[in-house]
Amino acid sequence: MPGKTLKFLFLKFELSFNTGAAFGLGANGGGIFLGLFAITASAFAFYYAPKVTNKYWAIVLALVLSGALGNLTDRAFNSPGFLRGSVTDWIVLPNWPNFNLADTAIVCGAILAFLLSLKNIAPIERAKDA
């Protein structure tokens, strides 16, 4: 449901509500599943955060956690109800679905995790034998 619009060159701010996943994927429902997935991802990040010794992997966890909690907050407090609510999207680029900062954080975290994995950088350094 589009709302007010503010436009700057190629960037547009337009209020919309997304009942699906990031970037409007799966907009035909699944809100409770997505809410439970966000809770699971957050619990995973909280559990592993103290164990991570690499600063770049710590950034990955921070990005994923902040994005998951941001979207989970929307799902918890927007209608139609707890964990079934829509996510508030407001950033629009040409030829790209609407999104928000939480979606951006999750995607940036996933890209960074992919790059770190490609470079074979472990999140937890193993203890070296003396």
DSSP file (Angstrom, degrees, kcal/mol; ACC not computed):
  #  RESIDUE AA STRUCTURE BP1 BP2  ACC     N-H-->O    O-->H-N    N-H-->O    O-->H-N    TCO  KAPPA ALPHA  PHI   PSI    X-CA   Y-CA   Z-CA
    1    1 A M              0   0    0      0, 0.0    16,-0.1     0, 0.0    17,-0.0   0.000 360.0 360.0 360.0 106.7    0.0    0.0    0.0
    2    2 A P        +     0   0    0      0, 0.0    14,-0.2     0, 0.0     2,-0.1  -0.291 360.0 177.2 -67.5 150.5    1.9    3.1   -1.2
    3    3 A G        -     0   0    0     12,-1.3    13,-0.0     1,-0.4     2,-0.0  -0.227  45.5 -18.2-125.3-144.0    1.9    6.2    0.9
    4    4 A K        -     0   0    0     -2,-0.1    11,-1.4    10,-0.1     2,-0.4  -0.325  62.9-145.4 -67.7 151.5    3.5    9.6    0.7
    5    5 A T  E     -A   14   0A   0      9,-0.2     2,-0.4    -3,-0.1     9,-0.2  -0.964  19.1-178.8-126.8 137.6    6.5   10.0   -1.7
    6    6 A L  E     -A   13   0A   0      7,-2.5     7,-4.0    -2,-0.4     2,-0.4  -0.998  17.7-159.6-131.5 128.4    9.6   12.1   -1.6
    7    7 A K  E     +A   12   0A   0     -2,-0.4     2,-0.4     5,-0.3     5,-0.2  -0.925  18.0 178.9-122.9 135.0   12.0   11.9   -4.6
    8    8 A F  E >   -A   11   0A   0      3,-3.9     3,-3.1    -2,-0.4     2,-0.1  -0.954  63.9 -68.5-129.8 110.5   15.7   12.8   -5.0
    9    9 A L  T 3  S-     0   0    0     -2,-0.4    -1,-0.0     1,-0.3     0, 0.0  -0.213 120.9 -10.6  46.0-110.0   17.2   12.1   -8.5
   10   10 A F  T 3  S+     0   0    0     -3,-0.1     2,-0.4    -2,-0.1    -1,-0.3   0.554 124.7  83.7 -93.6  -9.0   17.1    8.3   -8.7
   11   11 A L  E <   -A    8   0A   0     -3,-3.1    -3,-3.9    82,-0.1     2,-0.4  -0.807  57.0-176.2 -99.9 133.7   16.3    7.7   -5.1
   12   12 A K  E     -AB   7  92A   0     80,-2.5    80,-2.8    -2,-0.4     2,-0.6  -0.987  18.3-148.6-130.9 139.1   12.7    7.9   -3.9
   13   13 A F  E     +AB   6  91A   0     -7,-4.0    -7,-2.5    -2,-0.4     2,-0.4  -0.938  29.7 161.7-106.1 118.3   11.3    7.6   -0.4
   14   14 A E  E     -A    5   0A   0     76,-1.4     2,-0.3    -2,-0.6    -9,-0.2  -0.977  36.2-126.6-142.0 123.3    7.8    6.0   -0.4
   15   15 A L  E     +     0   0A   0    -11,-1.4   -12,-1.3    -2,-0.4     2,-0.3  -0.527  42.2 153.8 -72.4 126.2    6.0    4.4    2.5
   16   16 A S  E     - B   0  89A   0     73,-2.7    73,-2.5    -2,-0.3     2,-0.5  -0.962  36.6-129.2-146.5 163.8    4.8    0.9    1.8
   17   17 A F  E     - B   0  88A   0     -2,-0.3     2,-0.5    71,-0.2    71,-0.2  -0.973  17.4-161.2-123.2 127.0    4.1   -2.2    3.9
   18   18 A N  E     - B   0  87A   0     69,-3.2    69,-3.4    -2,-0.5     7,-0.0  -0.921  14.8-176.8-113.7 120.3    5.5   -5.6    3.1
   19   19 A T  S    S+     0   0    0     -2,-0.5    -1,-0.1    67,-0.2    69,-0.1   0.507  71.2  61.4 -90.1  -4.7    4.0   -8.8    4.4
   20   20 A G  S    S-     0   0    0      1,-0.3     6,-0.2    67,-0.1     7,-0.2   0.012  95.6 -66.4-101.3-152.7    6.7  -10.9    2.8
   21   21 A A  S >  S-     0   0    0      4,-4.1     3,-1.2     1,-0.2    -1,-0.3  -0.075  78.8 -39.2 -88.6-169.2   10.4  -11.2    3.0
   22   22 A A  G >  S+     0   0    0      1,-0.3     3,-1.6     2,-0.2    -1,-0.2  -0.190 127.1  11.6 -55.9 142.6   13.2   -8.8    2.1
   23   23 A F  G 3  S-     0   0    0      1,-0.3    -1,-0.3    75,-0.2    76,-0.1   0.759 131.9 -64.9  59.8  29.1   12.6   -6.8   -1.1
   24   24 A G  G X  S+     0   0    0     -3,-1.2     3,-0.8     1,-0.2    -1,-0.3   0.550  88.5 153.5  77.9   7.3    9.0   -7.9   -1.4
   25   25 A L  T <   +     0   0    0     -3,-1.6    -4,-4.1     1,-0.2    -1,-0.2  -0.481  68.2  10.9 -70.8 139.4    9.7  -11.6   -1.9
   26   26 A G  T >  S+     0   0    0     -6,-0.2     3,-0.7    -2,-0.2    -1,-0.2   0.888  75.4 164.3  64.6  41.0    7.0  -13.9   -0.7
   27   27 A A  T <   +     0   0    0     -3,-0.8    -8,-0.2     1,-0.3    -1,-0.1   0.469  54.0  84.3 -72.9   0.4    4.5  -11.1   -0.2
   28   28 A N  T 3  S-     0   0    0      1,-0.2     2,-0.3    -9,-0.0    -1,-0.3   0.099 108.6 -75.8 -91.6  24.7    1.6  -13.5   -0.1
   29   29 A G  S <  S+     0   0    0     -3,-0.7    -1,-0.2     1,-0.1    55,-0.0  -0.838  72.4 136.9 124.0-158.7    2.0  -14.3    3.5
   30   30 A G     >  +     0   0    0     -2,-0.3     4,-2.9    -3,-0.1     5,-0.2   0.625  35.7 142.2  85.5  14.5    4.3  -16.3    5.7
   31   31 A G  H  > S+     0   0    0      1,-0.2     4,-2.5     2,-0.2     5,-0.2   0.889  70.8  47.4 -56.9 -43.8    4.5  -13.5    8.3
   32   32 A I  H  > S+     0   0    0      2,-0.2     4,-2.4     1,-0.2    -1,-0.2   0.902 113.0  49.4 -67.1 -39.3    4.6  -15.9   11.3
   33   33 A F  H  > S+     0   0    0      2,-0.2     4,-2.4     1,-0.2    -2,-0.2   0.930 112.8  47.3 -62.3 -45.1    7.2  -18.1    9.6
   34   34 A L  H  X S+     0   0    0     -4,-2.9     4,-2.1     2,-0.2    -2,-0.2   0.874 111.6  51.0 -65.6 -37.2    9.3  -15.0    8.8
   35   35 A G  H  X S+     0   0    0     -4,-2.5     4,-1.9    48,-0.5    -1,-0.2   0.914 111.8  46.5 -64.9 -43.3    8.9  -13.7   12.4
   36   36 A L  H  X S+     0   0    0     -4,-2.4     4,-2.4     2,-0.2    -2,-0.2   0.868 110.8  53.2 -67.0 -35.9   10.0  -17.1   13.8
   37   37 A F  H  X S+     0   0    0     -4,-2.4     4,-2.8     2,-0.2    -2,-0.2   0.903 108.0  50.5 -64.2 -40.5   12.9  -17.2   11.4
   38   38 A A  H  X S+     0   0    0     -4,-2.1     4,-2.2     2,-0.2    -2,-0.2   0.884 110.2  49.9 -64.3 -38.7   14.0  -13.7   12.6
   39   39 A I  H  X S+     0   0    0     -4,-1.9     4,-2.4     2,-0.2    -2,-0.2   0.920 112.5  47.6 -64.4 -43.3   13.8  -14.9   16.2
   40   40 A T  H  X S+     0   0    0     -4,-2.4     4,-2.5     2,-0.2    -2,-0.2   0.922 112.2  48.5 -64.1 -45.3   15.9  -18.0   15.3
   41   41 A A  H  X S+     0   0    0     -4,-2.8     4,-2.3     1,-0.2    -1,-0.2   0.890 112.5  49.4 -62.6 -39.4   18.5  -15.9   13.5
   42   42 A S  H  X S+     0   0    0     -4,-2.2     4,-2.7     2,-0.2    -2,-0.2   0.912 110.5  49.2 -66.3 -42.8   18.7  -13.5   16.4
   43   43 A A  H  X S+     0   0    0     -4,-2.4     4,-2.4     2,-0.2    -2,-0.2   0.909 111.0  51.0 -62.8 -41.4   19.2  -16.3   18.9
   44   44 A F  H  X S+     0   0    0     -4,-2.5     4,-2.4     2,-0.2     5,-0.2   0.931 111.8  46.9 -59.4 -46.9   21.9  -17.8   16.7
   45   45 A A  H  X S+     0   0    0     -4,-2.3     4,-1.9     1,-0.2    -2,-0.2   0.911 112.7  48.8 -64.1 -43.3   23.7  -14.4   16.5
   46   46 A F  H  < S+     0   0    0     -4,-2.7    -1,-0.2     1,-0.2    -2,-0.2   0.890 113.0  48.8 -63.3 -38.6   23.4  -13.8   20.3
   47   47 A Y  H  < S+     0   0    0     -4,-2.4     4,-0.3    -5,-0.2    -2,-0.2   0.922 119.1  35.9 -67.3 -45.3   24.7  -17.3   21.0
   48   48 A Y  H >X S+     0   0    0     -4,-2.4     4,-1.2     1,-0.2     3,-1.0   0.669  94.8  85.8 -86.8 -16.6   27.7  -17.1   18.7
   49   49 A A  G >< S+     0   0    0     -4,-1.9     3,-0.6     1,-0.3    -1,-0.2   0.890  89.9  48.4 -54.5 -46.1   28.7  -13.4   19.2
   50   50 A P  G 34 S+     0   0    0      0, 0.0    -1,-0.3     0, 0.0    -2,-0.1   0.754 111.3  52.4 -68.2 -20.2   30.8  -14.0   22.3
   51   51 A K  G <4 S+     0   0    0     -3,-1.0     2,-0.2    -4,-0.3    -2,-0.2   0.699  84.6 101.2 -86.8 -20.7   32.7  -16.9   20.6
   52   52 A V    <<  +     0   0    0     -4,-1.2    72,-0.2    -3,-0.6    70,-0.0  -0.474  41.0 175.7 -72.4 130.4   33.6  -14.9   17.4
   53   53 A T        +     0   0    0     70,-2.3     2,-0.5    -2,-0.2    71,-0.2   0.564  54.6  86.7-109.7 -13.5   37.2  -13.7   17.4
   54   54 A N     >  -     0   0    0     69,-1.9     4,-1.8     1,-0.1     3,-0.2  -0.779  68.8-145.7 -92.3 128.9   37.5  -12.2   14.0
   55   55 A K  H  > S+     0   0    0     -2,-0.5     4,-1.6     1,-0.2    -1,-0.1   0.822  98.0  53.9 -65.2 -31.5   36.3   -8.6   13.8
   56   56 A Y  H  > S+     0   0    0      2,-0.2     4,-1.8     1,-0.2    -1,-0.2   0.878 108.6  48.4 -72.1 -36.0   34.9   -8.9   10.3
   57   57 A W  H  > S+     0   0    0      2,-0.2     4,-2.4     1,-0.2    -1,-0.2   0.829 107.4  56.9 -69.9 -30.7   32.7  -11.9   11.3
   58   58 A A  H  X S+     0   0    0     -4,-1.8     4,-2.3     2,-0.2    -2,-0.2   0.882 105.8  50.5 -64.8 -36.8   31.6   -9.8   14.3
   59   59 A I  H  X S+     0   0    0     -4,-1.6     4,-2.7     2,-0.2    -2,-0.2   0.900 107.4  54.0 -65.9 -40.5   30.4   -7.2   11.8
   60   60 A V  H  X S+     0   0    0     -4,-1.8     4,-2.7     1,-0.2     5,-0.3   0.950 110.7  46.0 -56.4 -50.2   28.5   -9.9    9.9
   61   61 A L  H  X S+     0   0    0     -4,-2.4     4,-2.8     1,-0.2     5,-0.2   0.900 112.2  51.0 -61.5 -40.8   26.7  -10.9   13.1
   62   62 A A  H  X S+     0   0    0     -4,-2.3     4,-2.6     2,-0.2     5,-0.2   0.915 112.1  46.7 -63.9 -42.7   26.0   -7.3   14.0
   63   63 A L  H  X S+     0   0    0     -4,-2.7     4,-2.3     2,-0.2     5,-0.2   0.939 115.9  44.1 -64.9 -47.1   24.5   -6.6   10.6
   64   64 A V  H  X S+     0   0    0     -4,-2.7     4,-2.7    -5,-0.2     5,-0.2   0.920 115.8  48.1 -64.9 -43.5   22.4   -9.7   10.5
   65   65 A L  H  X S+     0   0    0     -4,-2.8     4,-2.7    -5,-0.3     5,-0.3   0.925 112.7  47.3 -64.2 -45.2   21.2   -9.2   14.1
   66   66 A S  H  X S+     0   0    0     -4,-2.6     4,-2.1    -5,-0.2    -1,-0.2   0.904 115.1  46.5 -65.3 -39.8   20.3   -5.6   13.6
   67   67 A G  H  X S+     0   0    0     -4,-2.3     4,-2.4    -5,-0.2     5,-0.3   0.927 113.7  47.4 -66.4 -44.7   18.5   -6.3   10.4
   68   68 A A  H  X S+     0   0    0     -4,-2.7     4,-2.4    -5,-0.2    -2,-0.2   0.922 114.9  45.7 -63.4 -44.2   16.6   -9.3   11.9
   69   69 A L  H  X S+     0   0    0     -4,-2.7     4,-2.2    -5,-0.2    -1,-0.2   0.863 110.9  54.2 -68.5 -34.8   15.6   -7.3   15.0
   70   70 A G  H  X S+     0   0    0     -4,-2.1     4,-1.5    -5,-0.3    -2,-0.2   0.952 114.4  38.9 -62.6 -49.6   14.6   -4.3   13.0
   71   71 A N  H  X S+     0   0    0     -4,-2.4     4,-2.5     1,-0.2    -2,-0.2   0.858 113.7  56.1 -69.6 -34.3   12.2   -6.3   10.8
   72   72 A L  H  X S+     0   0    0     -4,-2.4     4,-2.3    -5,-0.3    11,-0.2   0.888 103.7  54.7 -64.2 -38.2   11.1   -8.4   13.8
   73   73 A T  H  X S+     0   0    0     -4,-2.2     4,-1.8     2,-0.2     5,-0.2   0.926 109.3  47.3 -60.5 -44.4   10.1   -5.2   15.6
   74   74 A D  H  X S+     0   0    0     -4,-1.5     4,-2.6     1,-0.2    -2,-0.2   0.942 112.4  49.1 -60.6 -46.9    7.9   -4.2   12.6
   75   75 A R  H  < S+     0   0    0     -4,-2.5    10,-1.8     1,-0.2     9,-0.5   0.837 111.8  50.4 -63.2 -32.2    6.3   -7.7   12.5
   76   76 A A  H  < S+     0   0    0     -4,-2.3    -1,-0.2     6,-0.2    -2,-0.2   0.846 122.6  27.3 -74.8 -33.7    5.6   -7.6   16.2
   77   77 A F  H  < S+     0   0    0     -4,-1.8    -2,-0.2    -3,-0.2     2,-0.2   0.610 100.9  84.9-111.8 -13.2    3.9   -4.2   16.4
   78   78 A N  S >< S-     0   0    0     -4,-2.6     3,-0.8    -5,-0.2     6,-0.2  -0.548  83.8 -62.1 -85.6 157.3    2.4   -3.6   12.9
   79   79 A S  T 3  S+     0   0    0      1,-0.3     7,-1.3    -2,-0.2    -1,-0.1  -0.415 109.3  42.9 -71.9 152.3   -1.1   -5.0   12.1
   80   80 A P  T 3  S-     0   0    0      0, 0.0     2,-0.3     0, 0.0    -1,-0.3  -0.979 113.4 -78.8 -89.6  -7.6   -2.6   -7.6   11.8
   81   81 A G    X>  -     0   0    0     -3,-0.8     3,-2.0    -6,-0.2     4,-1.0  -0.969  68.5 -18.5 166.7-179.3   -0.9   -8.8   15.0
   82   82 A F  T 34 S-     0   0    0     -2,-0.3    -6,-0.2     1,-0.3    -5,-0.1  -0.193 124.7  -8.5 -53.5 125.4    2.1  -10.2   16.8
   83   83 A L  T 34 S+     0   0    0     -8,-0.4   -48,-0.5   -11,-0.2    -1,-0.3   0.342 127.1  74.4  66.8  -2.5    4.6  -11.9   14.4
   84   84 A R  T <4 S+     0   0    0     -3,-2.0    -2,-0.2    -9,-0.5   -53,-0.2   0.389  71.0 115.0-112.9   0.7    2.1  -11.5   11.5
   85   85 A G     <  -     0   0    0    -10,-1.8     2,-0.2    -4,-1.0    -6,-0.1  -0.123  67.8-104.0 -71.2 166.8    2.5   -7.8   10.9
   86   86 A S        -     0   0    0     -7,-1.3     2,-0.4   -12,-0.2   -67,-0.2  -0.522  27.6-119.0 -88.5 158.2    4.0   -6.2    7.9
   87   87 A V  E     -B   18   0A   0    -69,-3.4   -69,-3.2    -2,-0.2     2,-0.7  -0.802  26.6-121.4 -95.6 138.1    7.4   -4.6    7.6
   88   88 A T  E     -B   17   0A   0     -2,-0.4     2,-0.3   -71,-0.2   -71,-0.2  -0.717  32.0-174.1 -84.1 113.6    7.6   -0.9    6.8
   89   89 A D  E     +B   16   0A   0    -73,-2.5   -73,-2.7    -2,-0.7    11,-0.2  -0.826  17.9 156.7-104.9 147.4    9.6   -0.4    3.6
   90   90 A W  E     +     0   0A   0      9,-2.0   -76,-1.4    -2,-0.3     2,-0.5   0.424  42.1  90.6-151.6  -1.8   10.4    3.2    2.4
   91   91 A I  E     -BC  13  99A   0      8,-2.9     8,-2.0   -78,-0.2     2,-0.4  -0.902  48.0-177.3-106.7 130.5   13.4    3.2    0.1
   92   92 A V  E     -B   12   0A   0    -80,-2.8   -80,-2.5    -2,-0.5     6,-0.1  -0.992   6.2-178.6-130.3 128.6   12.8    2.9   -3.7
   93   93 A L    >   -     0   0    0     -2,-0.4     3,-1.4     3,-0.4   -82,-0.1  -0.872  45.8 -83.0-115.7 154.8   15.4    2.7   -6.4
   94   94 A P  T 3  S+     0   0    0      0, 0.0   -84,-0.0     0, 0.0    -1,-0.0  -0.325 113.0   2.2 -58.6 136.2   14.6    2.4  -10.1
   95   95 A N  T 3  S+     0   0    0      1,-0.2    -3,-0.0    -3,-0.0     0, 0.0   0.805 113.1 103.9  57.9  33.6   13.9   -1.1  -11.2
   96   96 A W  S <  S-     0   0    0     -3,-1.4    -3,-0.4     3,-0.0    -1,-0.2  -0.997  75.0-107.2-143.3 141.6   14.3   -2.4   -7.7
   97   97 A P        -     0   0    0      0, 0.0    -4,-0.3     0, 0.0   -73,-0.1  -0.264  47.1 -89.7 -65.8 157.4   11.8   -3.5   -5.1
   98   98 A N        +     0   0    0     -6,-0.1     2,-0.3   -75,-0.1    -6,-0.2  -0.324  57.3 165.6 -61.7 148.3   11.0   -1.3   -2.0
   99   99 A F  B     -C   91   0A   0     -8,-2.0    -8,-2.9   -76,-0.1    -9,-2.0  -0.910  24.7-138.0-153.1 179.7   13.2   -2.0    1.0
  100  100 A N     >  -     0   0    0     -2,-0.3     4,-1.8   -11,-0.2     5,-0.1  -0.771  40.2 -90.2-135.8-178.9   14.3   -0.6    4.3
  101  101 A L  H  > S+     0   0    0     -2,-0.2     4,-2.5     1,-0.2     5,-0.2   0.827 122.5  58.1 -67.7 -31.0   17.6   -0.3    6.3
  102  102 A A  H  > S+     0   0    0      2,-0.2     4,-2.2     1,-0.2    -1,-0.2   0.924 106.6  48.3 -64.4 -43.1   17.0   -3.6    8.0
  103  103 A D  H  > S+     0   0    0      1,-0.2     4,-2.5     2,-0.2    -2,-0.2   0.914 111.4  51.4 -60.2 -42.3   16.9   -5.4    4.6
  104  104 A T  H  X S+     0   0    0     -4,-1.8     4,-2.7     1,-0.2     5,-0.2   0.907 108.8  50.1 -62.1 -43.3   20.1   -3.5    3.6
  105  105 A A  H  X S+     0   0    0     -4,-2.5     4,-2.4     2,-0.2    -1,-0.2   0.911 111.3  48.6 -62.5 -43.4   21.9   -4.7    6.8
  106  106 A I  H  X S+     0   0    0     -4,-2.2     4,-2.3     2,-0.2    -2,-0.2   0.930 113.7  45.9 -63.3 -46.1   20.9   -8.3    6.3
  107  107 A V  H  X S+     0   0    0     -4,-2.5     4,-2.5     2,-0.2    -2,-0.2   0.916 113.1  49.2 -65.6 -43.1   22.0   -8.3    2.6
  108  108 A C  H  X S+     0   0    0     -4,-2.7     4,-2.5     1,-0.2    -1,-0.2   0.898 111.6  50.4 -62.8 -39.6   25.3   -6.5    3.4
  109  109 A G  H  X S+     0   0    0     -4,-2.4     4,-2.4    -5,-0.2    -2,-0.2   0.901 111.0  48.5 -63.0 -41.4   26.0   -9.0    6.2
  110  110 A A  H  X S+     0   0    0     -4,-2.3     4,-2.2     2,-0.2    -2,-0.2   0.902 111.8  48.9 -66.6 -41.0   25.3  -11.9    3.8
  111  111 A I  H  X S+     0   0    0     -4,-2.5     4,-2.4     2,-0.2    -2,-0.2   0.924 112.5  48.0 -64.2 -44.0   27.6  -10.5    1.2
  112  112 A L  H  X S+     0   0    0     -4,-2.5     4,-2.6     2,-0.2     5,-0.2   0.907 111.1  50.9 -63.8 -41.2   30.4   -9.9    3.8
  113  113 A A  H  X S+     0   0    0     -4,-2.4     4,-2.2     2,-0.2    -1,-0.2   0.901 110.4  50.3 -61.8 -40.9   29.9  -13.5    5.1
  114  114 A F  H  X S+     0   0    0     -4,-2.2     4,-2.3     2,-0.2    -2,-0.2   0.931 112.0  46.7 -62.1 -46.5   30.2  -14.8    1.5
  115  115 A L  H  X S+     0   0    0     -4,-2.4     4,-1.9     1,-0.2    -2,-0.2   0.901 112.2  49.7 -64.7 -41.6   33.4  -12.9    0.8
  116  116 A L  H  <>S+     0   0    0     -4,-2.6     5,-2.8     1,-0.2    -1,-0.2   0.882 111.3  50.0 -64.7 -37.5   34.9  -14.0    4.1
  117  117 A S  H ><5S+     0   0    0     -4,-2.2     3,-1.3     3,-0.2    -2,-0.2   0.896 107.6  53.6 -67.0 -40.1   34.1  -17.6    3.3
  118  118 A L  H 3<5S+     0   0    0     -4,-2.3    -2,-0.2     1,-0.3    -1,-0.2   0.878 110.2  47.3 -60.4 -37.5   35.6  -17.2   -0.1
  119  119 A K  T 3<5S-     0   0    0     -4,-1.9    -1,-0.3    -5,-0.2    -2,-0.2   0.409 114.1-122.1 -84.7   2.8   38.8  -16.0    1.5
  120  120 A N  T < 5 +     0   0    0     -3,-1.3     2,-0.6     1,-0.2    -3,-0.2   0.867  53.4 161.2  59.4  40.2   38.6  -18.9    3.9
  121  121 A I      < -     0   0    0     -5,-2.8    -1,-0.2    -6,-0.1    -2,-0.1  -0.839  31.2-141.3 -94.4 118.4   38.6  -16.6    7.0
  122  122 A A        -     0   0    0     -2,-0.6   -65,-0.2     1,-0.1     3,-0.1  -0.515   8.0-139.9 -81.1 144.8   37.3  -18.4   10.0
  123  123 A P  S    S+     0   0    0      0, 0.0   -70,-2.3     0, 0.0   -69,-1.9   0.794  93.7  43.7 -72.0 -26.9   35.0  -16.6   12.5
  124  124 A I  S    S-     0   0    0    -72,-0.2     2,-0.3   -71,-0.2   -72,-0.1  -0.974  82.2-138.9-124.3 120.7   36.8  -18.3   15.4
  125  125 A E        -     0   0    0     -2,-0.5     2,-0.2    -3,-0.1     3,-0.0  -0.590  23.4-125.0 -76.8 135.6   40.5  -18.6   15.5
  126  126 A R        -     0   0    0     -2,-0.3     2,-0.2     1,-0.1    -1,-0.1  -0.535  30.0-100.4 -79.1 145.6   41.8  -21.9   16.8
  127  127 A A        -     0   0    0     -2,-0.2     2,-0.3     1,-0.1    -1,-0.1  -0.454  38.0-129.1 -65.6 133.8   44.1  -21.9   19.8
  128  128 A K        -     0   0    0     -2,-0.2     2,-0.1     1,-0.1    -1,-0.1  -0.674  21.1-113.8 -87.7 138.5   47.7  -22.4   18.6
  129  129 A D              0   0    0     -2,-0.3    -1,-0.1     1,-0.1     0, 0.0  -0.459 360.0 360.0 -70.3 141.3   49.8  -25.1   20.3
  130  130 A A              0   0    0     -2,-0.1    -1,-0.1     0, 0.0    -2,-0.0   0.461 360.0 360.0 -81.0 360.0   52.7  -23.8   22.3
